[in-house]
């Protein structure tokens, strides 16, 4: 798996009953030394939020980590940014 096959992921979790409006973004960026970095951004919608970068020697490892994080966030109730959930 290369970083060209994994697209950036934009997720949202909106729950008006708990005053929750969160975003979570995952993307892979190449490094100068041939590896790849997994960049994570998260926070409240409308705010700058926080970010974290983890560097991997192989782009396949970064793609694997992105997929695992995406699955974990979807289990917690996050969904695609363009999709609205009905309750």
N, C-alpha and C positions, 0 to 999 in steps of 0.2 A: 504494500500500500504506500503510495507516495502522497506528498502534501498537495499535489495537483488534484487528486481524486476526492479530497476532503474539503468541502466548502465551509465557509464561516457559518456558525450557528447563532441565531438570534432568538432567544426565548423570553417569554414574559409570564408572570404569575400575578393575576389580578383577582383579589377577593374583597369586594366592598364591605362585607360583613366584618372583616378584621382590619379594615383600612390598609390593605396591602396592595401595593402597586410596584412590583419589582421586575428588573430585567437581568438577564444573564447572557453574555456574549462570549463565544469561543472562536478562536481563529488560529491558524498556523502561519508563521512567518519564517522564511529561511534565515539562517545565520551566515555570517561572513566565512565561517570555517566549514561549510558543507553540511551542517546539522540543521535542526529546525527548533523553533521555539513555539510553545503553546501559550497563547496570550488569553487570559481570562479577565473579563470586565463584568462587574456586578454592582447593583445598588438599587435605589429607589428611582422609579421613572421620573424624569425631570431634573434629576441631580447628576452630578459628575460621576459619583460612585467610586469604587476602588478597582485596582487592577493588580494582576499577578502574572509573572512570566516564568515559565519553567523551560529550560533548554535541554534538548535531547541530542545525542550524537547521530541518531538515525531518524529520518523523517517518518519512517513507518512507526516508530515508537511514539512519536508525537501524535500521529493519526490515531493510534490505539488509545492513547490517553484521552484524546478529544471525544472519541466514541463512548468511552466509559463514563466520562463526566456528563455527557449529554444524556445517557441513559439514567444516571443517578438523578439528574435535575428533572427529567420527565416523570420519574417515579414520585418526586416530591410535589408534582402538580404544575410544573412549568410546561408551556406549550408554545408552538411557533408564534412569532410576533404578529403575523397577519391573521391569525385564527382567533375568533372569539369563542369562548366556552359558555355554554348555557348551563344554568343551575336550576 
